[in-house]
Amino acid sequence: MGAVVGVEYIQHFANARAANETAGEDLECPYYIANWFAPRMAQAGHTLRFLRSEHDVKELHLRDESMAGDDVNNADSVDLYLIITHGSYNLKRAELLFDSPEERWKSSSTDWRFGDNCNMEWLMIYGCHTVDKNEFDRHQSVFQRLHLMCGAYGSMHDAWSVDEVGADTADNLNSGMLVSDSWGDGVSDWYVANHPIVVSVERYETYNGGHILWPDTVIGCDHVWGKGYTFSDIRPEEQYWMAAHWWDGGLRG
């Protein structure tokens, strides 16, 4: 059984700049990351539900249905969701930038509730500063049966050398590498210093009085569907602690 995959990306932000919502420059790498990731996943037997770009990508796609969003038909309708855009971390929340003049210009992690309809397992964000590694537990509300949030604790660069990170991440996932390591290794780059991080929620049993049973954790054993062992969903009432792994220069911390 393969995963159902959805990919969205934005690389031009003229409308957002005109509205004084950002001073962010246009990007070059999102097209290559998305269009090298999605086909590789499909070729490996996964189902590609959507591959959208520019003004077809909206803030509503991530906002929870309970908050007048439409995640149930978009981000939270797939097992693995990858979005590529400008990111930032403000007021203890992640924010993603959009260029659509409809709805909101930015999506806030305080409005995300992924997995509550038993769909999304893996959230992947190629954008800067989506997690503060000193307070990653701020994202606990996002985890409504979500397995892993893969983002960045610092810069994620737009450079010619990162065009291949989508392909690298897909190859890692399909080779049977852990989802966490697939992200950390896949988006790390030899030329620019990217800062990937992966966050999970875990059960009481794996905390083991502070002596963590890493091989039994979601972050330590989860594989994409059909490529190895995939952890069962952890419901909000079962959450006990949160874990994070991050990479600096390709080395996991």
FENNOR-V269207 format. One record per backbone hydrogen bond with DSSP energy under -0.5 kcal/mol. CO is the residue of the C=O (numbers start at 1). NH is the residue of the N-H. If there is no record, write none. Layout:
[[CO/NH] [CO/NH]]
This chain:
[[3/5] [3/47] [4/79] [4/80] [5/49] [5/50] [6/82] [7/52] [8/84] [9/54] [11/27] [13/17] [14/18] [15/19] [16/21] [16/22] [17/20] [28/32] [29/33] [30/34] [31/35] [32/36] [33/37] [34/38] [36/40] [37/41] [38/42] [39/43] [40/44] [41/46] [42/45] [46/48] [47/5] [47/49] [50/7] [52/9] [53/56] [54/57] [56/58] [58/61] [59/62] [59/63] [60/70] [61/75] [63/71] [64/67] [64/69] [65/68] [70/73] [71/74] [71/76] [74/77] [75/78] [79/121] [79/122] [80/6] [81/124] [82/8] [83/126] [84/10] [86/97] [88/90] [88/95] [90/93] [93/90] [94/109] [95/88] [96/107] [104/59] [105/98] [107/96] [108/111] [109/112] [111/64] [113/116] [114/144] [114/146] [115/118] [121/147] [121/148] [122/81] [122/124] [123/150] [124/83] [124/126] [125/127] [126/85] [131/133] [132/135] [135/138] [136/139] [137/140] [139/142] [139/143] [140/143] [142/114] [142/144] [143/145] [147/201] [148/123] [148/150] [149/151] [149/199] [150/125] [151/197] [152/130] [152/131] [154/129] [155/195] [157/159] [159/162] [160/163] [162/165] [163/166] [164/168] [165/169] [166/170] [167/171] [168/172] [169/173] [170/174] [171/175] [172/175] [172/177] [173/176] [178/182] [179/183] [180/184] [181/185] [182/186] [183/187] [184/188] [192/189] [192/194] [194/249] [195/153] [195/154] [196/247] [197/151] [198/245] [199/149] [200/243] [202/240] [202/241] [203/206] [203/207] [204/207] [204/208] [206/213] [207/210] [208/211] [210/212] [212/214] [213/216] [214/217] [217/221] [218/221] [218/222] [222/179] [224/227] [229/223] [233/235] [234/145] [235/238] [235/239] [236/239] [241/202] [243/200] [245/198] [246/253] [248/251] [251/248]]
